[in-house]
Amino acid sequence: MIQVLDDSQKEAEGLQYYLLGFNIKSSISPLLHNTGFKVLGLPHTYGLFEVPNVDDTVEKLLQDPKLGGLSVTAPHKLQVGKYMDEISEEARIMGSVNTIVAKTASGQRKLYGDNTDWLGITRCIQGGKVDLDVVGTTAVVLGAGGAARAAVYAFIKLGIQHIIVVNRTFDRAQKLAASFSDHNIEIVESLRQLEERTSDNPLSISVIVGCLPAEVLDESDIPDPIFPAVQKGVLVEMAYGKTTEITKKAMAAANWAVFDGIDVLQQQAFGQFEAWTGKPAPRKEMMEAVNEALGRPLNPAFAEDGR
């Protein structure tokens, strides 16, 4: 007979957490979360669960009473939802799950699916100190996949009224826009079209989120006028650990703050950590561990968290 433990009993014994994905051996997530557990004196562990497909081994893992939760990354975010007992509004709207929380109460165990990708993007945009209350403020997302959906959701939660999706496959962008039918979402097929718009009808672009593979855009694809001389602008480039052409141009533009995929990963991971533990993430120590391992400085926007 299997003994079912409630959450307080399991926490005392320690729970197991994993990153579920494929080609994840270089992930910084174990360092990030294990540092958090250690700082708070929690007996939990976080490791990698690498499989090419969501198969019987994943189903067995999800049934393990010692499992506290999972981070989920490509290519499995779209498939794990079918195993969830409950799913958050965010995960439903974005159509993907990147966070799983296993909860047991009164002898019943349930799996809760959530998505914190939008939260990581939101925190980076907020770190850029952009005044989003300016009339006509425009946010641009490059791409129309899952990360782009998270970006649009972040824009809406931040109260941005005018959103532009840039994607060369118009039909795919239309599907994204249809998921947010109550909001003003414009679609263009290239940044060059935005350049034409800025000359005829100036846009106040102050937020850009890049959700395309690093090599998709070259320098000639990125016209300088898309970085207008706004009081404050912010670029969130989701490409992981790479300096893209759009990053270079944003860094050269006046008054633009730049965040990369590692910044987003860290910020969304704090949401996962807090969902699993019910405790504030020790952000300073978690960021220090990752940044030291990668040989990168702390983003100045997070200096308050990193004191």
N, C-alpha and C positions, 0 to 999 in steps of 0.2 A: 504493500500500500504506500503510495506517495504522500508524504506529508506536505501540505500546502502552507507556506509561511506567509504572514502578512508583511507589508513593506517595512515596518519597524524591525521585525525579526531579521529580515533579509539584509537590511542595511547594516545591522550589527555584525553579520557574518561576512558581508562583502558581496557585491554583485559584479557581473561581468558585462562589459560594454564593448562594442566592436564598430569598426567602419566596414560596411558592406559595399563592395564594389569590385572592379577589375582593373588591373594595372595600377595598383595602389601602394606598391612596396615603398615608394619614396614619400608617402604621405606624412605630414607633420601632425596629423590629428592625434596619434597616440601620445606624442610628447606633450601636446597642448593639454589634453584631458587628464593624463596621468599626473602632470604637474599640479593641476587643480585639485585632484583627489589627495595628493600628498600634502599640499599646503593646508587643506582643511582637515587633515587627519582621517580621511575616509578610507575604508579598507577595500575600495573597488579597484578594478583593473580595466584597462582599455587596450584592445588589440585590433588586429586586422582579420577580416573574414573575406578572403578573396575567392570569388567564383565567377566564371564567365556568364552564367545564367542564373536566374532565380529558380532554383530547382528544389528537390526533396531535401537537400542538405540545409537549405535556408529555412524551409518549413520546420524541420527538426530543431534548428537553432531557436526559432521563434517560440517553440513550445518548451524550451529549457527553463525550468523554474529559477535557475540562477541568473538568467539574462535580465539585466536592468533596462537595456535599450540599445538602439543602434543609431549610428549616423549612416546615411545612405547616399552614395554618390553614383556617378555614371558607371555602367549603363542601366542601373536598376531602379531609379527613382519612379519610373512609370509602372513597374511591375509589382512592387511590394504592397501597393494599396489594397489589393484583393485579400490580403491576410489580416487587415485591420478590423477591429471591432468598432472603432470609432475613428472619425477623421475630422480634422479641423477645417474651418471655413477657408483658411489660407491654402491648405493642401488641396482642397476641393477646387478652388478657383484656379490655382496654378496647375492642377492636373498631375501633381507629383508629390511624393513624400521623401523628405530628406532626413526626417527625425522620427524615430519610433520610441515610445515610452511604454514599458511593461509595468502595469499596476496590478496589485492583488489586494483586495479588500473583501472581508467577510467570506473568505474562501473562494472567491471568484477572481480569475486572472483575465485581464483585458489588455489588448494592444491598441495604443492610441497613435495615429499617424498625424504628423504635423509637417510644416515646412518653414524653416527659419532663414532661407536664402534671402527673402525680401528684407528681413530684419538686419542682416549684414549690410545690404545695400543702403538701407535707411540710415543706419548709424554712420556709414561713411559720408553720405550726403550731408547729414547733420554736422559731421566733423568739419565739413568745408565752410561752415558758417555763412551759407548763402541765405539771403533774404528772400524767402519764398512767397512773401506777401505782396511783392511788387506786381502791379497789374500787368498782365501780358506775359508773365514768367513762363518760359517754355522749357520742357525737359525732352531730351532726345535719347532714344535707345537704339542701338545698332544691333540688328538681329531680331529674330522672331521665334526663337526656341524657348526652352524652359527657363533659362536665366533671364531672357528678355521679359517673359511673363512676370517673373519675380520683380524685375525692375519697374514694370508698369504698375504692379500692385503697390510697390513702395511709393511711386509718384503719387498715386491716388491717396494713400494713407497720409502723405505729407501735405495734401491739399493743393497739389499742382493742377491747374485747370487745363492747360494746353499741353498735350503730349504728342510727340511725333515718333513714329516707328519707321526706321530706315531699313529696308530689306529688299534684296534684288528679286526675291520670289514674292510677287504681290499677293498671290492667293494665300500663302502661309501667313503673311502679315494681316490679311483680312480675317483669318481665323483667330488670330490673337486678339484683334480689335473686337471681334464679336463676343469674346469672353468678358469684355468690359463695355457692354453696349450702352450703359448709362453715362458714359464719359466721352469727352471730346478727344478722339484719337485720330490724328491725321497720318496718312501713309505716303511715303515717298520711296522711290527705288534706289536712290543714291544720294550721297552727300553733295554731289554736284547740283542736284535739284534744290537742295537747301541753299546752296550758294546763289542760285537764281532768285530764290525767295527773298534772301536778305537784301538783294539789290533793289527789288521792286517793292517789297513790303517788309521792312526790317523786323527781324525777330529778336526777342530778348532771350536768347538761349543762355541759360546759366547752369544747367545740369545736363551732363552727357554720361550715359552708361554704355560701355562697349561690351557686347556679348557675342563677339565673333572670334573665331580662331585667330591667333596672333598674326598669321601670315596672309590673311585674306585681303587686308587693305595695305597698299603701298603709299608712299608719300604723295604721289600724284592724285590719289583718290580722296585726299583730305584737304579741301580748300581752306586757306587761312581765315576767310570771313566767318566760318562757323564758330570761331572763338572771338566773339565781339568783346569790346572793351567794357564789359559789365563791371559793376562795383566788386562783385565776387562771383566766381564760377567754380564748378567742381566737376572733374572727370573721375568716374569710377571705371577702371579698366579691369574686366573680369579675367583676362588672360593671366594664368597662374605663373608668377615668377619671371615674366618676360616684359621687356621694354618695347612696346609696339610703336608704330609710326604715329598713331594718334596721341600716345603718351608723350612722345617727344615734342609734338606741336603744342600740346596743352602746357607742358613744362616751360616752353619758350614764351607762352602768352602771358600778358600781365594779369595778375590777380586771380589766377586759376590754381586751385588745390588739386592734387592728384592722389588717388588711392588705387592700389592694385589688388589682384585676386587674393593675395595673402592677407591683406587688410580685411577684405570681405570675409574670408574663411575664418579668421580669428573672431571677428565680431558676431558672425552667425553662430559660431561654436559656443560663445558665451550663453546664447539663448538655449542651445541644446543642454549644456551643462546644468543650467538652472532648472530646466524642465525635468531633468533626471533626478537631481538632488534636492530640489526645493530650497536651495541655498544660493546666495549671491556668489557668482564666480569670482575667484581671486584674479582679476584681470591683469593687474600689474605683474604678478609672478608668472602667469601663463604666457603673456606676451614677451616677457624678458627671456623665458626659456626658448621660445621659438626664434626670436630675433637673434639671440646669441648663437643658436645652432646654425642659422642661415647666414650669419654675418651681415645682417642688415640693421639699420637704425630703426628706432621706434618712430612711427609717423607722428610728427608734432601735434597733429589733431587729437591724438590719444594720450598726450603727456599727462593730463589730469588723471586718467586711469592708470598711467604708468609711473606715478610718483612713488 
